[in-house]
Structures are given as C-alpha cells and as structure tokens.
Amino acid sequence: MQNLRKERALLEEKIGYKFNDITLLETALTHSSYSNEAKSKGINIECNERLEFLGDSVLSIIASEYLYFEFDCPEGELTRMRAEIVCEKALAVFARKINLGEFLNLGHGEEMSGGRDRPSLLADAFESLLAAMFIDSQKNKDTVAKFLLPLLAEELAKLELTGAAKDFKTLLQQFVQQVGGEVLEYFVTKETGPDHDKNFTVEARLNSNVIGVGTGKSKRAAEQMAAKQALALFGQK
C-alpha cells in the first residue's frame, strides 16, 4: 500500500486532493483492458466502468449548477453550453492538463495502440476520477467542484470568445442604453409545430424598427438569437 500511495502522490498533488482510500483511486485509473487481462490470469481487478457511470452524473450536476447561477440564459443556451464543456473533447483536454494518461492501468493492446492519449479513454477515466473523489470525500460535491470548476471556467472562457456563452439580450440592452431614449422590444411573429415541439420566430425592434430576427425552440431562445443578429447589425459581434 505504501508503494501504491507513493506512486499516486503526484496525481493527488495535481488534483489537489489526497485519497483516504487509495484503492478507490486505483480503480478509477484501471481500464477494462487491464482488468480483463488480469482476470485471464485468475486475478480479479475491478475496472473503472462503474465509476465512470457515476462520474458522468457528478460532472453534469456540477456543470449545470455553475452555468445556471453564472449565466442568465434560456434553457436552450444553457444546454448547448453544458454540452460544449462536458463533451469528450473537453474532458480529454482536462485529463491531459493533469497528465492523467500516464497514470492509467492499461492492457497490453491498449498500451501498444496509443490508449494513453485516446480522447475517449481519457474522457472516461476523467469521469471515473471525479466519481472516486466524490465517494472518497463522503459524497461531498463541493470537494469535487473545487477541482473541477477551474477547468470548466477555462473552457467557458474559450466559448465566450466565440460568442457561445454570451447573454445576447443583456449585451444588446446595454448597448442600447448607451444611446438613451431608445425603446427595445421583442415580438413573437410566428409559431410553428405541435405543442410539444414548437418553433418560435421573434423580431427584436428598436423604436418599432426591426433590427434582428431569431428562431428557437422557446421564446427566450428565439429572443437571444434575434438579439445576437441585432448586435451583429451594429457591429457588436
């Protein structure tokens, strides 16, 4: 156990958390290929697939809470932003930041085929690590969030550069207020589709003049898109 603790101390330092049960961390780092090879030799070693299942939910709730309280956006925008920061590509980036690949237990085939840097494998291992931290800390979500949120915030900063994380309605309102005396309003001009799957078209009007048109699955989402188009009209991309 002492040797195992020493070998994993560097990873614990990178994530800012020291495990009480080091075998839990070891399970999070064990790919099914390693577990299957061990079983073929009569050795029972648990892989990280069950932890991955839990880690996916831990990741989702932390990301969802963060976005909900940080961004005044409609549901559709929040969903899109969450999808961007918890996707396989993003998780692989997070895993590489802590050099997670070098700590993994891989079977010979995975090792030889570049598994230590495979995005899907890294993403799964990262989720497993989150679950292991969650369980080891007595289900303390804040402990996991302390490690995870800086990574999510950094990824969100990238989205903001592309406009994916902006509240366009707020930005447009702030722009209009700089002029003063202007009246900004939104009007639903079209609704299509059944009640369970509607699409809305909204016009953003400044002093009754149409300055942007947007569509979306909700009125709020359509308003966001109309505001985005209006900002582009005024050169505020």
Secondary structure, DSSP 8 states (H G I E B T S, - for coil): -HHHHHHHHHHHHHHT---SSHHHHHHHTB-HHHHHHHHHTT-----SHHHHHHHHHHHHHHHHHHHHHH----HHHHHHHHHHHSSHHHHHHHHHHTTGGGG-B--HHHHHTTGGG-HHHHHHHHHHHHHHHHHHTTS-HHHHHHHHHHHHHHHHHHHHHHTTT--HHHHHHHHHHHH-S--EEEEEEEEES-GGG-EEEEEEEETTEEEEEEEESSHHHHHHHHHHHHHHHTT--
